[in-house]
Amino acid sequence: MADEPFPESLCHRCAAPPRYVRTERSTFIRCPLVAEKYPRQPVLACPFFRPAVITTERLLLRELTPADEPFVASMTDSVADAADWLRRSFERYARDGFSLWLAIDRQSGEPVGQIGLLAQTVDGAVEPEVSYHLLARHRRRGYAREGAAAVRDWAFARGFDHVIALIRDDNLASQAVARSLGMSSSGHHVMHVGAPHLVWRVDRR
């Protein structure tokens, strides 16, 4: 990024992503993950550095960090306890190598929700589940379909021979997303988060 300051900085490769503050005399990298208004620059080592796991046309998916807790807490449709949600996500990253990732709009840098892959136990077997949770104001923009398709492809590229989705009977929007991924309903219901969900599935070809 020759047109930006400090091209050697980790910030140019971090999935945060950074913002740039321009004054009359200088340009500063402003990190959304650290408390300092202007961290020491260039940033060559950073405990908050997170590479992108998946990048699509409009979205960037990266691992959650403790600094994301306020955003996770704002997802009240899905999250009851943000600290516990993050703890379980970090455990999944360490155990499985994946979980829900933070989904960021690449143009605005704004988080829109979480999209990822979960190792989900279904009828006693561990299944790779494509899952997503979007803030209400970011729904019906195609983010779920775009991100879920990328997660499906990511899973297939890493050796999974199928992925599933667990969807309630009344969640017609998620059923439409599942169909767009090539999934079909098994007609089989399982109990998930206290409610019956249909198991949808697509096999790698």
Rosetta constraint file for C-alpha pairs under 8 A:
AtomPair CA 1 CA 7 HARMONIC 5.77 0.50
AtomPair CA 1 CA 12 HARMONIC 7.33 0.50
AtomPair CA 2 CA 7 HARMONIC 6.17 0.50
AtomPair CA 5 CA 27 HARMONIC 6.86 0.50
AtomPair CA 5 CA 28 HARMONIC 7.53 0.50
AtomPair CA 5 CA 29 HARMONIC 7.88 0.50
AtomPair CA 6 CA 41 HARMONIC 7.53 0.50
AtomPair CA 6 CA 42 HARMONIC 5.55 0.50
AtomPair CA 7 CA 12 HARMONIC 6.88 0.50
AtomPair CA 8 CA 12 HARMONIC 7.73 0.50
AtomPair CA 8 CA 42 HARMONIC 7.22 0.50
AtomPair CA 8 CA 44 HARMONIC 7.37 0.50
AtomPair CA 9 CA 13 HARMONIC 7.81 0.50
AtomPair CA 9 CA 41 HARMONIC 7.62 0.50
AtomPair CA 9 CA 42 HARMONIC 5.12 0.50
AtomPair CA 9 CA 43 HARMONIC 4.87 0.50
AtomPair CA 9 CA 44 HARMONIC 5.42 0.50
AtomPair CA 10 CA 14 HARMONIC 6.10 0.50
AtomPair CA 10 CA 42 HARMONIC 7.97 0.50
AtomPair CA 10 CA 43 HARMONIC 5.71 0.50
AtomPair CA 10 CA 44 HARMONIC 5.57 0.50
AtomPair CA 10 CA 45 HARMONIC 7.05 0.50
AtomPair CA 10 CA 46 HARMONIC 7.64 0.50
AtomPair CA 10 CA 49 HARMONIC 7.30 0.50
AtomPair CA 11 CA 17 HARMONIC 7.43 0.50
AtomPair CA 11 CA 18 HARMONIC 6.28 0.50
AtomPair CA 11 CA 29 HARMONIC 7.70 0.50
AtomPair CA 11 CA 31 HARMONIC 7.82 0.50
AtomPair CA 11 CA 43 HARMONIC 6.64 0.50
AtomPair CA 11 CA 49 HARMONIC 7.71 0.50
AtomPair CA 12 CA 18 HARMONIC 7.56 0.50
AtomPair CA 13 CA 51 HARMONIC 6.71 0.50
AtomPair CA 14 CA 18 HARMONIC 7.66 0.50
AtomPair CA 14 CA 49 HARMONIC 5.65 0.50
AtomPair CA 14 CA 50 HARMONIC 5.37 0.50
AtomPair CA 14 CA 51 HARMONIC 5.24 0.50
AtomPair CA 14 CA 52 HARMONIC 7.12 0.50
AtomPair CA 15 CA 49 HARMONIC 7.52 0.50
AtomPair CA 15 CA 50 HARMONIC 5.46 0.50
AtomPair CA 15 CA 51 HARMONIC 5.18 0.50
AtomPair CA 15 CA 52 HARMONIC 5.05 0.50
AtomPair CA 15 CA 60 HARMONIC 7.22 0.50
AtomPair CA 15 CA 61 HARMONIC 7.77 0.50
AtomPair CA 15 CA 62 HARMONIC 6.24 0.50
AtomPair CA 16 CA 31 HARMONIC 7.45 0.50
AtomPair CA 16 CA 32 HARMONIC 6.81 0.50
AtomPair CA 16 CA 33 HARMONIC 7.16 0.50
AtomPair CA 16 CA 49 HARMONIC 7.70 0.50
AtomPair CA 16 CA 50 HARMONIC 6.88 0.50
AtomPair CA 16 CA 109 HARMONIC 7.94 0.50
AtomPair CA 17 CA 31 HARMONIC 7.43 0.50
AtomPair CA 17 CA 32 HARMONIC 7.42 0.50
AtomPair CA 17 CA 109 HARMONIC 6.20 0.50
AtomPair CA 18 CA 29 HARMONIC 6.40 0.50
AtomPair CA 18 CA 30 HARMONIC 5.76 0.50
AtomPair CA 18 CA 31 HARMONIC 4.94 0.50
AtomPair CA 18 CA 32 HARMONIC 6.44 0.50
AtomPair CA 19 CA 29 HARMONIC 5.95 0.50
AtomPair CA 19 CA 30 HARMONIC 5.09 0.50
AtomPair CA 19 CA 31 HARMONIC 6.51 0.50
AtomPair CA 19 CA 32 HARMONIC 7.65 0.50
AtomPair CA 20 CA 27 HARMONIC 6.66 0.50
AtomPair CA 20 CA 28 HARMONIC 5.64 0.50
AtomPair CA 20 CA 29 HARMONIC 4.81 0.50
AtomPair CA 20 CA 30 HARMONIC 5.70 0.50
AtomPair CA 21 CA 27 HARMONIC 5.64 0.50
AtomPair CA 21 CA 28 HARMONIC 5.11 0.50
AtomPair CA 21 CA 29 HARMONIC 6.41 0.50
AtomPair CA 21 CA 30 HARMONIC 6.59 0.50
AtomPair CA 22 CA 26 HARMONIC 6.01 0.50
AtomPair CA 22 CA 27 HARMONIC 4.33 0.50
AtomPair CA 22 CA 28 HARMONIC 6.34 0.50
AtomPair CA 23 CA 27 HARMONIC 6.12 0.50
AtomPair CA 28 CA 38 HARMONIC 6.95 0.50
AtomPair CA 29 CA 38 HARMONIC 7.01 0.50
AtomPair CA 29 CA 39 HARMONIC 7.83 0.50
AtomPair CA 29 CA 41 HARMONIC 7.66 0.50
AtomPair CA 30 CA 37 HARMONIC 6.75 0.50
AtomPair CA 30 CA 38 HARMONIC 5.94 0.50
AtomPair CA 30 CA 39 HARMONIC 7.39 0.50
AtomPair CA 31 CA 37 HARMONIC 7.90 0.50
AtomPair CA 31 CA 38 HARMONIC 7.74 0.50
AtomPair CA 31 CA 39 HARMONIC 7.58 0.50
AtomPair CA 33 CA 48 HARMONIC 6.94 0.50
AtomPair CA 33 CA 67 HARMONIC 5.71 0.50
AtomPair CA 33 CA 68 HARMONIC 7.77 0.50
AtomPair CA 34 CA 39 HARMONIC 7.86 0.50
AtomPair CA 34 CA 48 HARMONIC 7.88 0.50
AtomPair CA 34 CA 67 HARMONIC 7.65 0.50
AtomPair CA 39 CA 43 HARMONIC 7.77 0.50
AtomPair CA 48 CA 65 HARMONIC 7.42 0.50
AtomPair CA 50 CA 62 HARMONIC 6.66 0.50
AtomPair CA 50 CA 63 HARMONIC 6.83 0.50
AtomPair CA 51 CA 62 HARMONIC 6.56 0.50
AtomPair CA 52 CA 60 HARMONIC 6.41 0.50
AtomPair CA 52 CA 61 HARMONIC 5.80 0.50
AtomPair CA 52 CA 62 HARMONIC 4.81 0.50
AtomPair CA 52 CA 63 HARMONIC 7.82 0.50
AtomPair CA 53 CA 60 HARMONIC 7.72 0.50
AtomPair CA 53 CA 61 HARMONIC 5.65 0.50
AtomPair CA 53 CA 62 HARMONIC 5.22 0.50
AtomPair CA 53 CA 63 HARMONIC 7.43 0.50
AtomPair CA 54 CA 60 HARMONIC 6.00 0.50
AtomPair CA 54 CA 61 HARMONIC 5.11 0.50
AtomPair CA 54 CA 62 HARMONIC 7.07 0.50
AtomPair CA 54 CA 150 HARMONIC 7.21 0.50
AtomPair CA 54 CA 151 HARMONIC 7.67 0.50
AtomPair CA 54 CA 154 HARMONIC 7.79 0.50
AtomPair CA 55 CA 59 HARMONIC 5.86 0.50
AtomPair CA 55 CA 60 HARMONIC 4.55 0.50
AtomPair CA 55 CA 61 HARMONIC 6.26 0.50
AtomPair CA 56 CA 60 HARMONIC 6.37 0.50
AtomPair CA 56 CA 146 HARMONIC 7.36 0.50
AtomPair CA 56 CA 147 HARMONIC 7.27 0.50
AtomPair CA 56 CA 150 HARMONIC 7.07 0.50
AtomPair CA 58 CA 105 HARMONIC 5.92 0.50
AtomPair CA 58 CA 106 HARMONIC 5.53 0.50
AtomPair CA 58 CA 107 HARMONIC 7.12 0.50
AtomPair CA 59 CA 103 HARMONIC 6.30 0.50
AtomPair CA 59 CA 104 HARMONIC 5.52 0.50
AtomPair CA 59 CA 105 HARMONIC 4.92 0.50
AtomPair CA 59 CA 106 HARMONIC 5.33 0.50
AtomPair CA 59 CA 143 HARMONIC 7.67 0.50
AtomPair CA 59 CA 147 HARMONIC 7.06 0.50
AtomPair CA 60 CA 102 HARMONIC 7.98 0.50
AtomPair CA 60 CA 103 HARMONIC 5.73 0.50
AtomPair CA 60 CA 104 HARMONIC 5.14 0.50
AtomPair CA 60 CA 105 HARMONIC 6.56 0.50
AtomPair CA 60 CA 106 HARMONIC 6.07 0.50
AtomPair CA 61 CA 101 HARMONIC 5.58 0.50
AtomPair CA 61 CA 102 HARMONIC 5.45 0.50
AtomPair CA 61 CA 103 HARMONIC 4.68 0.50
AtomPair CA 61 CA 104 HARMONIC 6.37 0.50
AtomPair CA 61 CA 115 HARMONIC 7.39 0.50
AtomPair CA 62 CA 101 HARMONIC 5.20 0.50
AtomPair CA 62 CA 102 HARMONIC 5.38 0.50
AtomPair CA 62 CA 103 HARMONIC 6.92 0.50
AtomPair CA 63 CA 100 HARMONIC 7.59 0.50
AtomPair CA 63 CA 101 HARMONIC 4.87 0.50
AtomPair CA 63 CA 102 HARMONIC 6.05 0.50
AtomPair CA 64 CA 68 HARMONIC 6.32 0.50
AtomPair CA 64 CA 86 HARMONIC 7.42 0.50
AtomPair CA 64 CA 89 HARMONIC 7.66 0.50
AtomPair CA 64 CA 90 HARMONIC 7.80 0.50
AtomPair CA 64 CA 101 HARMONIC 6.02 0.50
AtomPair CA 64 CA 102 HARMONIC 5.72 0.50
AtomPair CA 65 CA 69 HARMONIC 7.67 0.50
AtomPair CA 65 CA 86 HARMONIC 7.84 0.50
AtomPair CA 66 CA 86 HARMONIC 7.23 0.50
AtomPair CA 68 CA 72 HARMONIC 6.24 0.50
AtomPair CA 69 CA 73 HARMONIC 5.97 0.50
AtomPair CA 69 CA 82 HARMONIC 6.07 0.50
AtomPair CA 69 CA 83 HARMONIC 6.82 0.50
AtomPair CA 69 CA 86 HARMONIC 7.29 0.50
AtomPair CA 70 CA 74 HARMONIC 6.37 0.50
AtomPair CA 70 CA 82 HARMONIC 7.86 0.50
AtomPair CA 71 CA 75 HARMONIC 6.90 0.50
AtomPair CA 71 CA 111 HARMONIC 7.84 0.50
AtomPair CA 72 CA 79 HARMONIC 7.09 0.50
AtomPair CA 72 CA 82 HARMONIC 5.71 0.50
AtomPair CA 73 CA 79 HARMONIC 6.60 0.50
AtomPair CA 73 CA 80 HARMONIC 7.69 0.50
AtomPair CA 73 CA 81 HARMONIC 7.09 0.50
AtomPair CA 73 CA 82 HARMONIC 4.93 0.50
AtomPair CA 75 CA 79 HARMONIC 5.69 0.50
AtomPair CA 75 CA 113 HARMONIC 7.79 0.50
AtomPair CA 75 CA 134 HARMONIC 7.86 0.50
AtomPair CA 75 CA 135 HARMONIC 6.26 0.50
AtomPair CA 76 CA 80 HARMONIC 6.43 0.50
AtomPair CA 78 CA 133 HARMONIC 6.95 0.50
AtomPair CA 79 CA 85 HARMONIC 7.02 0.50
AtomPair CA 81 CA 85 HARMONIC 6.11 0.50
AtomPair CA 82 CA 86 HARMONIC 6.15 0.50
AtomPair CA 83 CA 87 HARMONIC 6.18 0.50
AtomPair CA 84 CA 88 HARMONIC 6.19 0.50
AtomPair CA 85 CA 89 HARMONIC 6.19 0.50
AtomPair CA 86 CA 90 HARMONIC 6.13 0.50
AtomPair CA 87 CA 91 HARMONIC 6.28 0.50
AtomPair CA 88 CA 92 HARMONIC 6.22 0.50
AtomPair CA 89 CA 93 HARMONIC 6.26 0.50
AtomPair CA 89 CA 99 HARMONIC 6.06 0.50
AtomPair CA 89 CA 100 HARMONIC 6.88 0.50
AtomPair CA 90 CA 94 HARMONIC 6.31 0.50
AtomPair CA 91 CA 95 HARMONIC 6.02 0.50
AtomPair CA 92 CA 96 HARMONIC 5.33 0.50
AtomPair CA 92 CA 97 HARMONIC 6.72 0.50
AtomPair CA 92 CA 98 HARMONIC 6.24 0.50
AtomPair CA 92 CA 99 HARMONIC 5.70 0.50
AtomPair CA 93 CA 97 HARMONIC 4.55 0.50
AtomPair CA 93 CA 98 HARMONIC 4.78 0.50
AtomPair CA 93 CA 99 HARMONIC 5.88 0.50
AtomPair CA 94 CA 98 HARMONIC 7.90 0.50
AtomPair CA 96 CA 119 HARMONIC 7.22 0.50
AtomPair CA 98 CA 116 HARMONIC 7.40 0.50
AtomPair CA 98 CA 117 HARMONIC 6.20 0.50
AtomPair CA 98 CA 118 HARMONIC 6.91 0.50
AtomPair CA 99 CA 116 HARMONIC 5.62 0.50
AtomPair CA 99 CA 117 HARMONIC 5.12 0.50
AtomPair CA 99 CA 118 HARMONIC 5.05 0.50
AtomPair CA 99 CA 119 HARMONIC 7.67 0.50
AtomPair CA 100 CA 114 HARMONIC 5.78 0.50
AtomPair CA 100 CA 115 HARMONIC 5.23 0.50
AtomPair CA 100 CA 116 HARMONIC 4.04 0.50
AtomPair CA 100 CA 117 HARMONIC 5.96 0.50
AtomPair CA 100 CA 118 HARMONIC 6.85 0.50
AtomPair CA 100 CA 131 HARMONIC 7.27 0.50
AtomPair CA 100 CA 132 HARMONIC 7.35 0.50
AtomPair CA 101 CA 114 HARMONIC 5.33 0.50
AtomPair CA 101 CA 115 HARMONIC 5.37 0.50
AtomPair CA 101 CA 116 HARMONIC 5.32 0.50
AtomPair CA 102 CA 111 HARMONIC 6.89 0.50
AtomPair CA 102 CA 112 HARMONIC 7.98 0.50
AtomPair CA 102 CA 113 HARMONIC 6.21 0.50
AtomPair CA 102 CA 114 HARMONIC 4.59 0.50
AtomPair CA 102 CA 115 HARMONIC 6.56 0.50
AtomPair CA 103 CA 111 HARMONIC 5.69 0.50
AtomPair CA 103 CA 112 HARMONIC 5.77 0.50
AtomPair CA 103 CA 113 HARMONIC 5.31 0.50
AtomPair CA 103 CA 114 HARMONIC 5.07 0.50
AtomPair CA 103 CA 115 HARMONIC 6.11 0.50
AtomPair CA 104 CA 109 HARMONIC 5.93 0.50
AtomPair CA 104 CA 110 HARMONIC 5.52 0.50
AtomPair CA 104 CA 111 HARMONIC 4.17 0.50
AtomPair CA 104 CA 112 HARMONIC 5.71 0.50
AtomPair CA 104 CA 113 HARMONIC 7.38 0.50
AtomPair CA 105 CA 109 HARMONIC 5.28 0.50
AtomPair CA 105 CA 110 HARMONIC 5.42 0.50
AtomPair CA 105 CA 111 HARMONIC 6.13 0.50
AtomPair CA 105 CA 112 HARMONIC 6.54 0.50
AtomPair CA 106 CA 110 HARMONIC 7.65 0.50
AtomPair CA 112 CA 134 HARMONIC 5.94 0.50
AtomPair CA 112 CA 135 HARMONIC 5.96 0.50
AtomPair CA 112 CA 138 HARMONIC 6.02 0.50
AtomPair CA 113 CA 132 HARMONIC 7.53 0.50
AtomPair CA 113 CA 133 HARMONIC 5.58 0.50
AtomPair CA 113 CA 134 HARMONIC 4.13 0.50
AtomPair CA 113 CA 135 HARMONIC 5.58 0.50
AtomPair CA 114 CA 132 HARMONIC 5.56 0.50
AtomPair CA 114 CA 133 HARMONIC 5.21 0.50
AtomPair CA 114 CA 134 HARMONIC 6.27 0.50
AtomPair CA 115 CA 130 HARMONIC 7.81 0.50
AtomPair CA 115 CA 131 HARMONIC 5.87 0.50
AtomPair CA 115 CA 132 HARMONIC 4.14 0.50
AtomPair CA 115 CA 133 HARMONIC 6.37 0.50
AtomPair CA 115 CA 144 HARMONIC 7.61 0.50
AtomPair CA 115 CA 147 HARMONIC 6.46 0.50
AtomPair CA 115 CA 148 HARMONIC 6.80 0.50
AtomPair CA 115 CA 151 HARMONIC 7.85 0.50
AtomPair CA 116 CA 130 HARMONIC 6.01 0.50
AtomPair CA 116 CA 131 HARMONIC 5.55 0.50
AtomPair CA 116 CA 132 HARMONIC 6.32 0.50
AtomPair CA 116 CA 148 HARMONIC 7.27 0.50
AtomPair CA 116 CA 151 HARMONIC 6.12 0.50
AtomPair CA 117 CA 128 HARMONIC 6.37 0.50
AtomPair CA 117 CA 129 HARMONIC 5.50 0.50
AtomPair CA 117 CA 130 HARMONIC 4.78 0.50
AtomPair CA 117 CA 131 HARMONIC 5.99 0.50
AtomPair CA 117 CA 151 HARMONIC 6.72 0.50
AtomPair CA 117 CA 155 HARMONIC 7.82 0.50
AtomPair CA 118 CA 127 HARMONIC 7.95 0.50
AtomPair CA 118 CA 128 HARMONIC 5.70 0.50
AtomPair CA 118 CA 129 HARMONIC 5.04 0.50
AtomPair CA 118 CA 130 HARMONIC 6.55 0.50
AtomPair CA 118 CA 131 HARMONIC 6.95 0.50
AtomPair CA 119 CA 126 HARMONIC 5.99 0.50
AtomPair CA 119 CA 127 HARMONIC 5.62 0.50
AtomPair CA 119 CA 128 HARMONIC 4.94 0.50
AtomPair CA 119 CA 129 HARMONIC 6.30 0.50
AtomPair CA 120 CA 126 HARMONIC 5.38 0.50
AtomPair CA 120 CA 127 HARMONIC 5.10 0.50
AtomPair CA 120 CA 128 HARMONIC 6.17 0.50
AtomPair CA 120 CA 129 HARMONIC 6.17 0.50
AtomPair CA 121 CA 125 HARMONIC 5.33 0.50
AtomPair CA 121 CA 126 HARMONIC 4.32 0.50
AtomPair CA 121 CA 127 HARMONIC 5.97 0.50
AtomPair CA 122 CA 126 HARMONIC 6.20 0.50
AtomPair CA 122 CA 127 HARMONIC 6.53 0.50
AtomPair CA 122 CA 190 HARMONIC 7.22 0.50
AtomPair CA 123 CA 190 HARMONIC 7.55 0.50
AtomPair CA 127 CA 163 HARMONIC 7.16 0.50
AtomPair CA 127 CA 164 HARMONIC 7.04 0.50
AtomPair CA 128 CA 160 HARMONIC 7.78 0.50
AtomPair CA 128 CA 162 HARMONIC 7.51 0.50
AtomPair CA 128 CA 163 HARMONIC 5.17 0.50
AtomPair CA 128 CA 164 HARMONIC 6.16 0.50
AtomPair CA 129 CA 163 HARMONIC 5.69 0.50
AtomPair CA 129 CA 164 HARMONIC 4.74 0.50
AtomPair CA 129 CA 165 HARMONIC 5.23 0.50
AtomPair CA 129 CA 166 HARMONIC 7.35 0.50
AtomPair CA 130 CA 148 HARMONIC 6.41 0.50
AtomPair CA 130 CA 151 HARMONIC 6.78 0.50
AtomPair CA 130 CA 152 HARMONIC 6.75 0.50
AtomPair CA 130 CA 163 HARMONIC 6.62 0.50
AtomPair CA 130 CA 164 HARMONIC 6.18 0.50
AtomPair CA 130 CA 165 HARMONIC 5.53 0.50
AtomPair CA 131 CA 148 HARMONIC 7.22 0.50
AtomPair CA 131 CA 165 HARMONIC 6.73 0.50
AtomPair CA 132 CA 144 HARMONIC 6.71 0.50
AtomPair CA 132 CA 148 HARMONIC 7.28 0.50
AtomPair CA 134 CA 138 HARMONIC 6.35 0.50
AtomPair CA 134 CA 139 HARMONIC 6.30 0.50
AtomPair CA 134 CA 144 HARMONIC 7.51 0.50
AtomPair CA 135 CA 139 HARMONIC 6.69 0.50
AtomPair CA 138 CA 143 HARMONIC 7.64 0.50
AtomPair CA 139 CA 143 HARMONIC 7.17 0.50
AtomPair CA 139 CA 144 HARMONIC 7.68 0.50
AtomPair CA 142 CA 146 HARMONIC 6.11 0.50
AtomPair CA 143 CA 147 HARMONIC 5.87 0.50
AtomPair CA 144 CA 148 HARMONIC 5.74 0.50
AtomPair CA 144 CA 177 HARMONIC 7.21 0.50
AtomPair CA 145 CA 149 HARMONIC 5.97 0.50
AtomPair CA 145 CA 177 HARMONIC 5.50 0.50
AtomPair CA 145 CA 180 HARMONIC 7.25 0.50
AtomPair CA 145 CA 181 HARMONIC 7.64 0.50
AtomPair CA 146 CA 150 HARMONIC 6.43 0.50
AtomPair CA 147 CA 151 HARMONIC 6.27 0.50
AtomPair CA 148 CA 152 HARMONIC 6.13 0.50
AtomPair CA 148 CA 181 HARMONIC 7.72 0.50
AtomPair CA 149 CA 153 HARMONIC 6.28 0.50
AtomPair CA 149 CA 181 HARMONIC 5.98 0.50
AtomPair CA 150 CA 154 HARMONIC 6.05 0.50
AtomPair CA 151 CA 155 HARMONIC 6.13 0.50
AtomPair CA 152 CA 156 HARMONIC 6.27 0.50
AtomPair CA 152 CA 163 HARMONIC 6.78 0.50
AtomPair CA 152 CA 181 HARMONIC 7.83 0.50
AtomPair CA 153 CA 157 HARMONIC 6.05 0.50
AtomPair CA 154 CA 158 HARMONIC 6.47 0.50
AtomPair CA 155 CA 159 HARMONIC 6.70 0.50
AtomPair CA 155 CA 160 HARMONIC 5.63 0.50
AtomPair CA 155 CA 163 HARMONIC 7.62 0.50
AtomPair CA 156 CA 160 HARMONIC 4.94 0.50
AtomPair CA 156 CA 161 HARMONIC 6.28 0.50
AtomPair CA 156 CA 162 HARMONIC 7.14 0.50
AtomPair CA 156 CA 204 HARMONIC 6.32 0.50
AtomPair CA 160 CA 204 HARMONIC 7.63 0.50
AtomPair CA 161 CA 203 HARMONIC 5.86 0.50
AtomPair CA 161 CA 204 HARMONIC 5.06 0.50
AtomPair CA 162 CA 201 HARMONIC 6.96 0.50
AtomPair CA 162 CA 202 HARMONIC 5.61 0.50
AtomPair CA 162 CA 203 HARMONIC 4.14 0.50
AtomPair CA 162 CA 204 HARMONIC 5.41 0.50
AtomPair CA 163 CA 201 HARMONIC 5.82 0.50
AtomPair CA 163 CA 202 HARMONIC 5.80 0.50
AtomPair CA 163 CA 203 HARMONIC 6.72 0.50
AtomPair CA 164 CA 183 HARMONIC 7.75 0.50
AtomPair CA 164 CA 199 HARMONIC 6.68 0.50
AtomPair CA 164 CA 200 HARMONIC 5.33 0.50
AtomPair CA 164 CA 201 HARMONIC 4.27 0.50
AtomPair CA 164 CA 202 HARMONIC 6.53 0.50
AtomPair CA 165 CA 178 HARMONIC 7.21 0.50
AtomPair CA 165 CA 199 HARMONIC 5.99 0.50
AtomPair CA 165 CA 200 HARMONIC 5.05 0.50
AtomPair CA 165 CA 201 HARMONIC 6.43 0.50
AtomPair CA 166 CA 192 HARMONIC 7.83 0.50
AtomPair CA 166 CA 197 HARMONIC 5.53 0.50
AtomPair CA 166 CA 198 HARMONIC 5.63 0.50
AtomPair CA 166 CA 199 HARMONIC 4.99 0.50
AtomPair CA 166 CA 200 HARMONIC 6.30 0.50
AtomPair CA 167 CA 171 HARMONIC 6.58 0.50
AtomPair CA 167 CA 174 HARMONIC 6.78 0.50
AtomPair CA 167 CA 175 HARMONIC 6.86 0.50
AtomPair CA 167 CA 197 HARMONIC 4.96 0.50
AtomPair CA 167 CA 198 HARMONIC 5.23 0.50
AtomPair CA 167 CA 199 HARMONIC 6.71 0.50
AtomPair CA 167 CA 200 HARMONIC 7.42 0.50
AtomPair CA 168 CA 195 HARMONIC 7.78 0.50
AtomPair CA 168 CA 196 HARMONIC 6.50 0.50
AtomPair CA 168 CA 197 HARMONIC 4.42 0.50
AtomPair CA 168 CA 198 HARMONIC 5.96 0.50
AtomPair CA 169 CA 197 HARMONIC 6.68 0.50
AtomPair CA 169 CA 198 HARMONIC 6.67 0.50
AtomPair CA 171 CA 175 HARMONIC 6.40 0.50
AtomPair CA 172 CA 176 HARMONIC 6.21 0.50
AtomPair CA 173 CA 177 HARMONIC 6.45 0.50
AtomPair CA 174 CA 178 HARMONIC 6.15 0.50
AtomPair CA 175 CA 179 HARMONIC 6.28 0.50
AtomPair CA 176 CA 180 HARMONIC 6.31 0.50
AtomPair CA 177 CA 181 HARMONIC 6.50 0.50
AtomPair CA 178 CA 182 HARMONIC 6.67 0.50
AtomPair CA 178 CA 183 HARMONIC 5.25 0.50
AtomPair CA 178 CA 184 HARMONIC 7.33 0.50
AtomPair CA 178 CA 200 HARMONIC 7.18 0.50
AtomPair CA 179 CA 183 HARMONIC 4.97 0.50
AtomPair CA 179 CA 184 HARMONIC 6.35 0.50
AtomPair CA 181 CA 202 HARMONIC 7.54 0.50
AtomPair CA 182 CA 202 HARMONIC 5.89 0.50
AtomPair CA 183 CA 200 HARMONIC 5.87 0.50
AtomPair CA 183 CA 201 HARMONIC 4.86 0.50
AtomPair CA 183 CA 202 HARMONIC 4.43 0.50
AtomPair CA 184 CA 200 HARMONIC 5.36 0.50
AtomPair CA 184 CA 201 HARMONIC 5.65 0.50
AtomPair CA 184 CA 202 HARMONIC 6.67 0.50
AtomPair CA 185 CA 198 HARMONIC 6.83 0.50
AtomPair CA 185 CA 199 HARMONIC 6.02 0.50
AtomPair CA 185 CA 200 HARMONIC 4.29 0.50
AtomPair CA 185 CA 201 HARMONIC 6.54 0.50
AtomPair CA 186 CA 198 HARMONIC 7.24 0.50
AtomPair CA 186 CA 199 HARMONIC 5.77 0.50
AtomPair CA 186 CA 200 HARMONIC 5.82 0.50
AtomPair CA 186 CA 201 HARMONIC 7.19 0.50
AtomPair CA 187 CA 198 HARMONIC 6.40 0.50
AtomPair CA 187 CA 199 HARMONIC 7.00 0.50
AtomPair CA 188 CA 198 HARMONIC 5.71 0.50
AtomPair CA 188 CA 199 HARMONIC 5.91 0.50
AtomPair CA 189 CA 196 HARMONIC 5.84 0.50
AtomPair CA 189 CA 197 HARMONIC 5.22 0.50
AtomPair CA 189 CA 198 HARMONIC 4.50 0.50
AtomPair CA 189 CA 199 HARMONIC 6.22 0.50
AtomPair CA 190 CA 196 HARMONIC 5.40 0.50
AtomPair CA 190 CA 197 HARMONIC 5.39 0.50
AtomPair CA 190 CA 198 HARMONIC 6.52 0.50
AtomPair CA 190 CA 199 HARMONIC 7.23 0.50
AtomPair CA 191 CA 195 HARMONIC 5.31 0.50
AtomPair CA 191 CA 196 HARMONIC 4.45 0.50
AtomPair CA 191 CA 197 HARMONIC 6.08 0.50
AtomPair CA 192 CA 196 HARMONIC 6.10 0.50
AtomPair CA 192 CA 197 HARMONIC 6.27 0.50
